[in-house]
Amino acid sequence: MEKNKFAAIFPVVIGGLVNEIIEETRVSDEEALELLYNSELYAALETEETKVWTYSVPKLMELYQNEIKTGKLELPDY
């Protein structure tokens, strides 16, 4: 069941996060996707076991912005 949830939610989460990156940085769709794909956050998102894909888009955007500022991904301890 968990795999089905991941497969259904992952594209929606990525789309929402890309839209947030576009709004915040005023880059194109392609640039936003490239920025996200090259982040540690994306690597964590695509790894189902991390459960990062269950975070809200605003929380993911906060994590992304922090990664950009600090150069490393810091996940919350839930």
Phi and psi restraints in degrees (value plus and minus 20) as a CYANA .aco file:
   2 GLU   PHI     -80.7   -40.7
   2 GLU   PSI     -59.6   -19.6
   3 LYS   PHI     -81.0   -41.0
   3 LYS   PSI     -59.7   -19.7
   4 ASN   PHI     -85.2   -45.2
   4 ASN   PSI     -61.5   -21.5
   5 LYS   PHI     -81.9   -41.9
   5 LYS   PSI     -66.2   -26.2
   6 PHE   PHI     -79.6   -39.6
   6 PHE   PSI     -68.3   -28.3
   7 ALA   PHI     -82.2   -42.2
   7 ALA   PSI     -54.0   -14.0
   8 ALA   PHI     -99.1   -59.1
   8 ALA   PSI     -59.4   -19.4
   9 ILE   PHI    -105.7   -65.7
   9 ILE   PSI     -54.7   -14.7
  10 PHE   PHI     -71.3   -31.3
  10 PHE   PSI     -71.3   -31.3
  11 PRO   PHI     -82.6   -42.6
  11 PRO   PSI     -54.9   -14.9
  12 VAL   PHI     -87.1   -47.1
  12 VAL   PSI     -63.8   -23.8
  13 VAL   PHI     -83.5   -43.5
  13 VAL   PSI     -65.8   -25.8
  14 ILE   PHI     -82.3   -42.3
  14 ILE   PSI     -64.5   -24.5
  15 GLY   PHI     -80.0   -40.0
  15 GLY   PSI     -63.3   -23.3
  16 GLY   PHI     -85.5   -45.5
  16 GLY   PSI     -60.6   -20.6
  17 LEU   PHI     -88.3   -48.3
  17 LEU   PSI     -60.5   -20.5
  18 VAL   PHI     -81.6   -41.6
  18 VAL   PSI     -62.7   -22.7
  19 ASN   PHI     -80.4   -40.4
  19 ASN   PSI     -60.4   -20.4
  20 GLU   PHI     -84.0   -44.0
  20 GLU   PSI     -62.3   -22.3
  21 ILE   PHI     -82.2   -42.2
  21 ILE   PSI     -62.6   -22.6
  22 ILE   PHI     -81.0   -41.0
  22 ILE   PSI     -66.4   -26.4
  23 GLU   PHI     -83.4   -43.4
  23 GLU   PSI     -61.8   -21.8
  24 GLU   PHI     -93.8   -53.8
  24 GLU   PSI     -58.4   -18.4
  25 THR   PHI    -127.4   -87.4
  25 THR   PSI     -30.7     9.3
  26 ARG   PHI      38.5    78.5
  26 ARG   PSI      20.2    60.2
  27 VAL   PHI    -123.0   -83.0
  27 VAL   PSI     150.4   190.4
  28 SER   PHI     -93.6   -53.6
  28 SER   PSI     147.9   187.9
  29 ASP   PHI     -75.9   -35.9
  29 ASP   PSI     -66.2   -26.2
  30 GLU   PHI     -83.8   -43.8
  30 GLU   PSI     -62.7   -22.7
  31 GLU   PHI     -85.3   -45.3
  31 GLU   PSI     -60.7   -20.7
  32 ALA   PHI     -82.8   -42.8
  32 ALA   PSI     -63.3   -23.3
  33 LEU   PHI     -81.3   -41.3
  33 LEU   PSI     -63.8   -23.8
  34 GLU   PHI     -83.3   -43.3
  34 GLU   PSI     -63.5   -23.5
  35 LEU   PHI     -78.7   -38.7
  35 LEU   PSI     -65.9   -25.9
  36 LEU   PHI     -86.7   -46.7
  36 LEU   PSI     -66.9   -26.9
  37 TYR   PHI     -79.9   -39.9
  37 TYR   PSI     -49.7    -9.7
  38 ASN   PHI    -109.6   -69.6
  38 ASN   PSI     -12.1    27.9
  39 SER   PHI    -117.3   -77.3
  39 SER   PSI     137.2   177.2
  40 GLU   PHI     -85.9   -45.9
  40 GLU   PSI     -51.4   -11.4
  41 LEU   PHI     -79.2   -39.2
  41 LEU   PSI     -63.4   -23.4
  42 TYR   PHI     -82.5   -42.5
  42 TYR   PSI     -61.4   -21.4
  43 ALA   PHI     -79.9   -39.9
  43 ALA   PSI     -60.5   -20.5
  44 ALA   PHI     -88.9   -48.9
  44 ALA   PSI     -59.7   -19.7
  45 LEU   PHI     -82.2   -42.2
  45 LEU   PSI     -62.0   -22.0
  46 GLU   PHI    -100.2   -60.2
  46 GLU   PSI     -25.3    14.7
  47 THR   PHI    -115.3   -75.3
  47 THR   PSI      81.1   121.1
  48 GLU   PHI     -73.6   -33.6
  48 GLU   PSI     -57.9   -17.9
  49 GLU   PHI     -84.1   -44.1
  49 GLU   PSI     -42.1    -2.1
  50 THR   PHI     -91.8   -51.8
  50 THR   PSI     -41.9    -1.9
  51 LYS   PHI      44.5    84.5
  51 LYS   PSI      -8.2    31.8
  52 VAL   PHI     -82.5   -42.5
  52 VAL   PSI     -50.4   -10.4
  53 TRP   PHI     -83.5   -43.5
  53 TRP   PSI     -33.3     6.7
  54 THR   PHI    -106.4   -66.4
  54 THR   PSI     -29.5    10.5
  55 TYR   PHI     -91.3   -51.3
  55 TYR   PSI     135.2   175.2
  56 SER   PHI     -90.7   -50.7
  56 SER   PSI     137.5   177.5
  57 VAL   PHI     -79.9   -39.9
  57 VAL   PSI     -63.6   -23.6
  58 PRO   PHI     -79.6   -39.6
  58 PRO   PSI     -58.7   -18.7
  59 LYS   PHI     -86.5   -46.5
  59 LYS   PSI     -62.1   -22.1
  60 LEU   PHI     -83.2   -43.2
  60 LEU   PSI     -59.1   -19.1
  61 MET   PHI     -84.4   -44.4
  61 MET   PSI     -59.9   -19.9
  62 GLU   PHI     -80.7   -40.7
  62 GLU   PSI     -64.2   -24.2
  63 LEU   PHI     -83.9   -43.9
  63 LEU   PSI     -62.1   -22.1
  64 TYR   PHI     -81.5   -41.5
  64 TYR   PSI     -68.1   -28.1
  65 GLN   PHI     -82.3   -42.3
  65 GLN   PSI     -59.7   -19.7
  66 ASN   PHI     -85.1   -45.1
  66 ASN   PSI     -59.7   -19.7
  67 GLU   PHI     -82.2   -42.2
  67 GLU   PSI     -62.0   -22.0
  68 ILE   PHI     -83.3   -43.3
  68 ILE   PSI     -62.0   -22.0
  69 LYS   PHI     -89.0   -49.0
  69 LYS   PSI     -62.7   -22.7
  70 THR   PHI    -118.5   -78.5
  70 THR   PSI     -38.7     1.3
  71 GLY   PHI      65.6   105.6
  71 GLY   PSI     -15.7    24.3
  72 LYS   PHI    -166.8  -126.8
  72 LYS   PSI     133.0   173.0
  73 LEU   PHI    -109.3   -69.3
  73 LEU   PSI     108.1   148.1
  74 GLU   PHI    -141.5  -101.5
  74 GLU   PSI      90.4   130.4
  75 LEU   PHI    -107.4   -67.4
  75 LEU   PSI     126.0   166.0
  76 PRO   PHI     -89.7   -49.7
  76 PRO   PSI     135.1   175.1
  77 ASP   PHI    -112.6   -72.6
  77 ASP   PSI      69.2   109.2
